[in-house]
Amino acid sequence: MRRMISRSMGVLCAGIALGSIVAARPSPGRRSTPPAPLQVSGQTVYNDVCAVCHQPSGEGNEEMYPPLAGSEWVNGDAGRMVRIILNGLTGPVEVAGVEYNSVMPAWGATLSDAQLAAVATYVRSAWGNKGSAVSTAEVTAIRAAGRSRTTPWTVRDLMAATVTATEK
């Protein structure tokens, strides 16, 4: 009895798999079109990657992680924000008059350019922020220009790099 059930299940599974393959094959004479690219949700990326430290509300953690809501770092130069997300930030940073001294990890190896642009755009427009959108092309260019960087930014290095980038 056990062998018969096992054999029946095997036949059933093979039939289902074969039916799936046949059903997935385009009919003769019809071209299959590639699926449309998935749109990246900046809010989803934020919730998955950033909210742990900066909180779902963007208010941060007053002892460790600065707020993103109303932050001059978020509403200011978009390239500066992209560089921070790509390579991280270490050392003291002042946000809304409060000094924070911790490490933000680099997300450049984890996030695609589209994901990074989406999350930057989301943060720059959420919680009352008024920053402009960030395009995937902008992220791609900034990533390419900073490809040799292997360490997190400090505020001093970041400010020097963004002044140099805007002078070009």
C-alpha positions in Angstrom: 0.0 0.0 0.0 2.8 2.4 1.0 4.7 1.7 -2.3 1.5 2.3 -4.3 0.9 5.7 -2.7 4.5 6.6 -3.2 4.4 5.6 -6.9 1.1 7.4 -7.4 2.5 10.6 -5.8 5.5 10.3 -8.1 3.3 10.0 -11.2 1.1 12.9 -10.0 4.2 15.2 -9.3 5.7 14.3 -12.7 2.4 15.0 -14.4 2.0 18.4 -12.6 5.6 19.3 -13.5 5.1 18.3 -17.2 1.8 20.2 -17.3 3.6 23.3 -16.0 6.3 23.0 -18.6 3.8 22.5 -21.4 1.6 25.4 -20.1 4.6 27.7 -19.8 5.8 27.0 -23.4 4.5 29.7 -25.9 2.0 28.4 -28.5 3.4 28.0 -32.0 3.4 31.2 -34.0 3.2 33.4 -30.9 6.3 35.3 -29.7 6.8 35.5 -26.0 7.6 39.0 -24.8 10.0 39.6 -21.9 8.4 40.6 -18.7 8.4 44.3 -17.9 11.1 45.3 -15.4 10.0 45.4 -11.9 9.7 48.8 -10.4 11.9 49.2 -7.3 10.0 50.5 -4.2 12.2 52.9 -2.2 9.9 52.5 0.8 10.4 48.7 0.6 14.2 49.1 0.4 14.1 51.5 3.3 12.0 49.2 5.5 14.3 46.2 4.7 17.7 48.0 5.0 17.5 51.4 6.8 14.6 51.3 9.3 16.4 49.1 11.7 18.7 52.0 12.7 16.8 55.1 11.4 13.4 53.8 12.5 10.3 53.4 10.3 9.4 57.0 11.1 12.8 58.3 10.0 13.4 59.8 13.5 16.5 57.8 14.2 17.7 56.7 17.6 18.7 59.7 19.7 21.8 58.0 21.1 23.2 56.3 18.1 21.6 57.0 14.7 20.7 60.4 13.4 17.2 61.3 12.1 16.6 61.4 8.4 13.3 63.3 8.8 14.2 67.0 8.4 17.9 66.3 8.1 20.1 68.8 6.3 22.1 65.8 5.0 19.0 64.3 3.4 17.6 67.6 2.0 20.9 68.9 0.8 23.2 67.6 -1.9 21.8 64.4 -3.3 25.3 63.2 -4.4 26.5 63.5 -0.8 23.6 61.3 0.3 24.3 58.7 -2.4 28.0 58.6 -1.4 27.1 57.9 2.2 24.7 55.1 1.2 27.3 53.6 -1.2 30.4 53.7 1.1 29.0 54.3 4.6 30.0 57.1 7.1 32.2 56.9 10.2 33.0 59.3 12.9 31.2 62.4 14.3 28.4 64.0 12.2 26.1 66.8 13.3 22.5 66.5 12.3 19.9 69.1 13.4 22.3 70.5 16.0 23.1 67.1 17.6 26.3 65.3 17.2 26.3 61.5 16.5 29.4 59.4 16.5 28.8 55.9 15.1 29.3 54.0 11.9 26.8 53.7 9.1 27.6 50.6 7.0 28.3 50.7 3.3 25.4 49.5 1.2 27.0 49.8 -2.3 27.8 46.1 -2.5 24.3 45.1 -1.5 22.0 47.6 -3.3 21.8 48.0 -7.1 21.8 51.4 -8.6 18.1 51.3 -9.1 17.5 50.3 -5.5 19.8 53.0 -4.2 18.2 55.6 -6.3 14.7 54.5 -5.2 15.6 54.5 -1.5 17.4 57.9 -1.7 14.4 59.4 -3.5 12.0 57.9 -1.0 13.9 59.3 2.0 14.3 62.7 0.3 10.5 62.9 -0.1 9.3 61.2 3.1 8.5 62.7 6.5 8.3 66.2 5.3 11.6 66.2 3.5 11.8 68.3 0.3 14.8 66.9 -1.5 14.8 66.2 -5.3 14.5 62.7 -6.8 17.6 60.8 -7.4 17.9 59.0 -10.8 19.5 55.6 -11.4 21.9 57.4 -13.9 23.1 59.7 -11.1 23.8 56.7 -8.8 25.6 54.9 -11.6 27.8 57.9 -12.3 28.6 58.5 -8.6 29.4 54.8 -8.1 31.7 54.7 -11.1 33.5 57.9 -10.0 34.1 56.5 -6.5 34.8 52.9 -7.5 38.3 53.0 -5.9 37.0 54.0 -2.5 37.2 51.1 0.0 36.6 52.8 3.3 33.6 54.7 4.8 33.5 58.4 4.4 34.3 60.9 7.2 32.4 64.2 7.2 35.7 66.0 6.3 36.5 63.7 3.3 32.9 63.7 2.2 32.6 67.5 2.2 35.9 67.8 0.2 34.7 65.2 -2.3 31.4 66.8 -2.9 32.8 70.3 -3.3 35.3 68.9 -5.9 32.5 67.0 -7.7 30.3 70.1 -8.0 33.2 72.2 -9.3 33.7 69.8 -12.3 
